[in-house]
Amino acid sequence: MASVLGHLEPNAVWRNFEFICNYPHPSKKEDKLVEALLNWAKERNIEVEKDEAGNFVMRKPATPGMENRRPITVQGHVDMVCEKNADVEFDFDNDGIQVWIDGDWVKAKGTTLGADNGIGVAMGMALLESTDIAHPDLEVLCTLDEETGMTGVLGLSETLLKGQILINLDSEEDGAFTIGCAGGLNTMGSYKIEAEAPAGGKAFKLVIKGLRGGHSGIEIHDGRGNAAKFMTRLLANLSDKLNVRIADFNSGNKHNAIPREAFATVVVSDAAVADFNAYVKQFGETLFNEYKSKEPGLTVFVEEAAMPAKVWTANFQNNILRSFYLMPHGVYRMSPDIAGLVQTSTNMAIVETHEDEVYMLTSQRSSVDSEKRDLGYKVKLAMEAGGAVVSVGDGYPAWEPNINSPILQQAAKIYEEKYGNKPVIEAIHAGLECGLIGEKYPNMDMLSFGPNLEDVHSPDEKIQISSTAKCWDLLVEIIKNTPEK
């Protein structure tokens, strides 16, 4: 297969990133890529060690003269969020990502790209295979299943790592050093379906699509639409005005992505069909007018559908729509201490109709654990108001900022000398594995940075070529100037 990215610089980074893209690596199904990476290391006589959770490190001894420097760990996760446009045929379990170049950006054809966090792993690989970069004892930590609950790093062995400094390459903004992040929690509800046979009429499929979606931490403050909330609003109004009966409701498929599309099958009485079509058209126009600056691709439309065998009972439908309507989504509180930083938020992420239940998953984030729990309880009450049985995940901790971090001071000095201006030093409203790594390795000095990525967790995901080169140069300089032990 001809290389698409092989001519880009830094060549080793892009060559290894394309290598990663060639192997399927959905969360919880990273085995094909992991096997390829282990073979890659074996071919280069690179030492590998795994833990029971499946995380692994690839190690390289210090270059001559660097043995007295503090050992360093470069870290990225090997799994990716799998999102695609509804009209794209793609099998994430078996197909490699189809990359292409658009000016200064690398993108994927109709799917997520996986630069979150394939680019971090690719940079680690480039360091390991280099022959001209001075470095201390170096290990590249590859973690599993970051995107669906950080289960890989949750199971990280407390004896696997030998580094004293951790460079996490899972940040997404050029010129920014991340020193803290939010913790997360998932709250799930199961609504046991009460159904009956439809009493005649016609069946239709309601479709809401074309939204931007995006990362439920990084973009939650941006005012983007949530397709699940939009569909709830539409269904509640149709139920109230025209006694429309619902057979199913589906939206979203990732806890950390804002839903971009929503679908519902409904049954409408023959007498109400004209009013139904008119109302859906009017609703779409109203919604577009409300969100036209943020969601220019938003569309709401109706398709004919086969008559379902069952529709929800009026009582169940009323209860679940009330619950969904009450469900919070978006920013809950901004940080009172850091201007512009979201402190606490929630994402109404997934709605799935199964044979005997409607399942909802929501995701809460906060840099303050008590607020995260409080918001999760509010979500729980909204679910229980509709009769749901609620479960709560274990969650993961926030990464507390350390403004006095030695590696931060060293990296900031290098950045200013190279580029003539100071880097942005920030905490972010997204989950990074540093919080959990810090719990297991409390003396680890940690820093996160990365190139410009946009629209991650959506099919519009892209990574900037020029900022990737800048990120690589910065990483190399930090590695070469690692402090002494």
Summary of the structure (lengths in Angstrom):
residues: 485
radius of gyration: 24.0
end to end distance: 45.4
largest distance: 84.5
contacts: 1761
relative contact order: 0.18
helix: 31%
strand: 28%
